């Protein structure tokens, strides 16, 4: 269970998904008049928990309990692969520990990289297709819808899966690191995403691609752009639409690290998933960034101390996660020091006006108890300062075309399901294909 749900989070959870009704796809009556008579391919990059993850146990795997060894997982395919995320087993307390054990990754300080637990192999399925992005669990479609409403609405424009509409799932537990540090899983994903972009363009008449990301996917997409030369971006990228991107991290991540985060699932004890959540490289990437959260602003307050975005290392030590300090200081801080403008036209669509954790207050019981929370503006998961970070940081970047659209009352997950939010996303895609400003389009629901 990741801290940001894209589900990313932002990580998506059953509790969140069950509260989301599937809305009818947005229908745009505006005609697409592309100069090339060719739709720009669209690649969807999900948030953290919106990725389906499968696992397989090798002969080297040793379960810590007989229950995990004998009863979990209940279903495997012929090659031993089983669903790791999302799986309903996480909701059952005895199996939550099995789930957490297999989801945990480990930082190897000698290799300076993260790896799976011993004896566990993992993979994402159907890379290149949107099929694995539609639902968290295809066997529970009606209650685990993720990108299904958005995908159906994009298809109304004439897009077809794996032809000019693609999905780029990834192992969301892993993140990226600053230059000079190995990051096998994260960089492999960027290499695969780069090839997908090139193939999508090449098989569609050479027209450049539209990237559409949600939550954590936006951070990966920005890194893809900045790790490739300007000539590549100009040839292959038409536009980048980022939905609910946590550019500056979130206060909610500090809750995840300190006390564990059940993400609203009533049957899950957050302490059972805390160590697994702390192990996530991507969660460490999403700690509050210094440029969005000032040193004068306490984000976590205890009877004996207070922690700002400038005190993350001390915070990690004090919560009992000393092993997170070195990778945070060496791999994460240099990575997030600057948000580099890629020179690619960008649209950020964000929700606001939803109560979002802003300060966490812990009592004498310490970090094993959930805190009292003071709320501020944001999308319910990501703070407004983080959502609008690019608008502030790139205000003097004359070569960067940036448009920011704020949707009042739209939460981190609603942006993929609410009719008005989907209408806005589709309007942007239509405008990009038509090479005209989206505000001049006449469209209706």
VEXMARDO-916456 format. One record per residue (C-alpha): z, x, y. Coordinates in steps of 0.001 Angstrom, whole numbers, padded with zeros to 6 digits, always signed. Layout:
ZXY/...
//
This chain:
+000000+000000+000000/-001147+001675+003176/+000486+001171+006551/-002651+000163+008475/-004466-002706+006901/-007637-002724+007865/-006386-003431+006441/-007395-000978+006640/-004491-001962+007813/-005877-001446+009089/-003883-001816+004486/-004696-005426+003379/-002172-007306+001318/-002148-010470-000711/+000274-012095+001696/-002088-011529+004606/-005134-012594+002651/-003617-015830+001385/-002964-016951+004934/-006599-016447+005927/-008952-019382+005441/-012568-018564+004781/-014577-019652+007806/-018219-020741+007782/-020639-017932+008607/-021751-017634+012207/-025287-018860+012753/-027167-017328+015635/-030179-019234+016906/-031301-016404+019168/-034566-014826+018021/-034519-011125+017244/-037434-009517+019049/-037276-005905+017967/-040010-003706+019392/-040603-002203+015936/-040564-005615+014236/-037961-004013+011977/-034256-004759+011750/-032014-001785+012317/-030127-001192+009047/-026411-002015+009211/-023748+000005+007404/-020256-001518+007097/-017313+000893+006923/-014101-000943+005932/-010541-000397+007008/-007986+001157+004702/-006858-001681+002449/-010316-003267+002422/-011515-000715-000122/-011321-001520-003820/-009886+001391-005773/-010061+001981-009524/-008057+004424-011639/-008115+005955-015104/-005299+007706-016957/-006085+010940-018762/-004229+012463-021698/-002288+014570-019179/-000691+011501-017603/+003008+011015-018294/+004537+007749-017075/+008043+007887-015661/+009033+004678-017459/+008198+003033-020774/+007192-000118-018891/+004446+001674-016974/+003308+003417-020126/+003133+000287-022272/+002403-002719-020075/+000563-001537-016968/-002324-001901-016506/-002911-005086-018439/-006714-004893-018259/-008985-001852-018693/-012727-001515-019247/-014257+000324-022194/-013934+003668-020419/-010307+003127-019440/-010875+002236-015782/-008613-000403-014249/-008070-001974-010848/-005546-000021-008788/-006095-001626-005373/-005923-004506-004879/-004070-005634-008023/-001649-008563-008286/+000700-006315-010276/+001984-004916-006981/+003668-008266-006357/+005874-008040-009458/+008947-005886-008856/+008969-004095-012256/+005284-003209-011857/+005526-002262-008188/+007005+001079-009233/+004133+001668-011680/+001655+000864-008925/+003383+003169-006445/+003548+006006-008962/-000207+005890-009536/-001117+005423-005890/+000923+008408-004732/-000976+011521-003710/+000475+014989-003180/+000000+017725-000611/-000517+021118-002236/+000577+023652+000375/-001030+026559-001501/-004416+024824-001683/-003796+023196+001718/-005184+019897+000487/-004166+016568-001043/-004686+015536-004645/-003953+012686-007070/-000879+012543-009241/-001220+014593-012422/-003326+012848-015068/-004797+010174-012767/-008462+009865-011840/-009587+007482-009105/-012883+006177-007769/-014369+003564-005472/-017031+001258-006840/-020467+000153-005647/-020900+002666-002851/-023906+001608-000797/-023452-002108-001478/-021385-004645+000443/-020240-006286-002805/-016927-004421-003044/-016138-005265+000596/-016368-009036+000253/-012998-009513-001460/-009961-007420-002257/-010122-008782-005811/-013349-010504-006990/-011355-012531-009531/-009341-014079-006690/-012142-014761-004222/-010616-017729-002457/-007425-015928-001472/-008557-012303-001051/-011584-012687+001211/-012105-009596+003367/-015576-009036+004852/-017208-012020+003167/-017492-014180+006338/-018931-011279+008349/-021381-010252+005620/-022643-013814+005203/-023146-014102+008947/-025093-010823+009106/-027264-012003+006226/-028147-015100+008275/-030082-012715+010534/-032344-011673+007654/-030347-008766+006293/-030231-008185+002536/-027600-006269+000578/-028614-002728-000436/-031945-003103+001389/-031008-003050+005057/-027314-003984+004781/-024992-001453+003162/-021313-000823+002478/-019469+002493+002549/-016137+002154+000682/-013816+005158+000362/-010477+006206-001116/-008329+005133+001809/-005282+007194+000794/-007083+010352+001886/-007934+011224+005463/-009482+014172+007250/-008109+017425+008605/-008812+019647+011580/-011383+022423+011445/-010581+025244+009043/-008588+023127+006613/-009994+021947+003266/-010197+018203+002808/-012147+017592-000374/-011991+013804-000692/-012421+012989+002993/-015278+015404+003628/-017035+014279+000444/-016933+010726+001793/-018474+011885+005080/-021228+013685+003161/-021934+010539+001133/-021902+008425+004289/-024327+010812+005985/-026748+010533+003052/-026390+006751+003101/-027286+006692+006808/-030332+008869+006223/-031522+006875+003198/-030970+003568+005001/-033141+004748+007862/-035806+006398+005706/-036268+003304+003521/-036501+001020+006555/-039394+002557+008422/-037388+005345+009999/-035505+003082+012422/-031984+004274+013272/-028862+002656+011849/-026115+000441+013282/-022635+001484+012112/-020047-001323+012009/-016502-000214+011209/-013155-001926+010873/-009805-000296+011653/-009445+003137+009981/-013174+003079+009229/-013771+003660+012946/-011942+006986+012848/-014077+008136+009926/-017258+006980+011680/-016414+008876+014869/-015761+012016+012826/-019124+011565+011072/-020889+011473+014426/-019044+014428+015910/-019504+016602+012821/-023280+016276+012968/-025596+017707+015659/-026913+015630+018593/-030446+015684+017161/-029203+014032+013947/-027323+011353+015876/-030347+010628+018045/-032618+010291+015018/-030373+008262+012729/-027828+006288+014805/-028858+003367+017007/-025378+002052+017832/-021758+002185+016691/-019680-001028+016725/-015965-000366+016135/-013691-003309+015329/-009916-002972+015843/-010010+000826+015663/-006591+002552+015945/-007875+005460+018047/-004377+006449+019129/-002402+005533+016012/+000264+002819+015820/+004016+002382+016139/+003785+000351+012929/+003127+003619+011072/+006550+004914+012070/+008069+001832+010430/+006037+002556+007298/+007288+006143+007098/+010894+005368+007979/+011643+002284+005893/+008570+001409+003867/+006345-001518+004745/+005954-004530+002468/+003266-005817+004877/+004603-009328+004694/+004655-009613+000902/+007977-011385+000183/+008429-010154-003391/+007970-006458-002643/+010953-004248-001799/+009598-001877+000872/+011757+000954-000442/+009844+000849-003736/+006581+001717-001971/+007977+003966+000762/+007393+007291-000993/+003866+006256-001926/+003147+005228+001665/+004584+008490+002984/+002327+010443+000661/-000841+008942+002161/-002817+011459+004182/-004484+008667+006156/-001103+007205+007124/-000115+010558+008609/-003414+010518+010539/-002355+007201+012103/+000934+008341+013606/+001155+007546+017360/-001004+009920+019372/+000523+011749+022314/-002176+010804+024813/-001587+007088+024289/+002217+007107+023951/+004037+009110+026621/+007045+011399+025974/+009189+009115+028145/+008575+006111+025902/+010919+005863+022882/+009118+004427+019866/+012061+004640+017458/+015690+004392+018548/+018785+005052+016397/+022482+005173+017350/+022232+008952+017633/+018673+009693+018686/+015347+008480+020036/+011845+009525+019075/+008650+009477+021125/+005128+010423+020088/+006087+014005+020958/+008915+013972+018405/+006999+013108+015224/+007941+016336+013422/+011636+015800+014148/+011276+012167+013133/+009745+013132+009776/+012610+015531+009106/+015273+013026+010068/+013915+010280+007811/+014010+012716+004884/+010303+013549+004725/+010409+017269+005475/+007307+017874+003334/+005208+015887+005796/+005922+018187+008737/+003616+021079+007815/+000475+018995+007153/+001181+016931+010280/+001484+019982+012518/-001362+022012+011013/-003893+019410+009857/-003307+016253+011935/-002245+017330+015432/-005327+019522+016041/-007543+016762+014594/-006315+014108+017031/-005892+016361+020055/-009143+015119+021591/-011360+012092+020962/-014792+013611+021464/-017470+011345+022912/-020461+011419+020511/-023115+010364+023023/-024064+007447+020754/-023983+003955+022336/-020716+002324+021318/-019131-001104+021450/-015417-001515+020776/-014348-005070+019924/-010578-005522+019902/-008013-008280+019751/-005190-008495+022249/-002344-010768+023229/-000807-010690+019736/+002825-009472+019479/+002679-005911+018146/+005551-003542+017201/+006307-001353+020214/+009845-000050+019669/+011895+000101+016441/+015694-000112+016670/+017748+001160+013713/+021471+000540+013256/+024275+002425+011561/+022805+001646+008117/+020004+004127+008761/+016371+004056+007743/+016871+002267+004420/+017246-000994+006329/+014405-002677+008199/+014782-002277+011980/+014984-004720+014830/+011582-004727+016528/+010629-005061+020192/+007054-006270+020581/+004331-005534+023091/+000610-006174+023484/-001957-005417+020778/-003612-007083+017799/-000448-007450+015733/-000968-004105+014018/-002475-001717+016581/-000958-001266+020041/-003163-002051+023022/-002974+001536+024326/-004447+002726+021035/-007147+000043+020894/-008285+000923+024432/-007897+004708+024102/-011629+005442+024413/-011950+003372+027569/-009283+005529+029187/-010216+008886+027698/-013968+008639+028260/-013950+007084+031736/-015509+010243+033193/-018011+010817+030354/-021311+010081+032133/-023391+010596+028972/-021354+008148+026883/-022379+004485+026834/-019188+002558+025994/-018650-001200+026074/-015241-002734+025358/-014846-006416+024449/-011348-007917+024361/-010722-011080+022351/-007501-012808+023375/-005287-013964+020513/-007399-012320+017788/-005366-010296+015295/-006259-007154+013386/-007563-009164+010432/-008737-012269+012307/-011489-010194+013865/-013301-010385+010501/-012683-014099+009958/-012316-015998+013222/-015486-017883+014222/-015459-016708+017825/-014852-013086+016793/-017674-013128+014243/-019913-014754+016862/-019243-011830+019199/-020031-009258+016502/-023253-011017+015537/-024232-011316+019204/-023916-007530+019499/-026064-006911+016417/-028721-009314+017707/-028698-007635+021115/-029062-004173+019588/-032007-005318+017481/-033584-007032+020478/-032995-004101+022833/-031657-006474+025468/-028120-006935+026863/-026033-009159+024611/-024860-011195+027615/-028405-012513+028088/-028620-013962+024582/-028266-017705+024129/-026567-018387+020809/-024525-021191+019337/-022205-021922+016450/
//
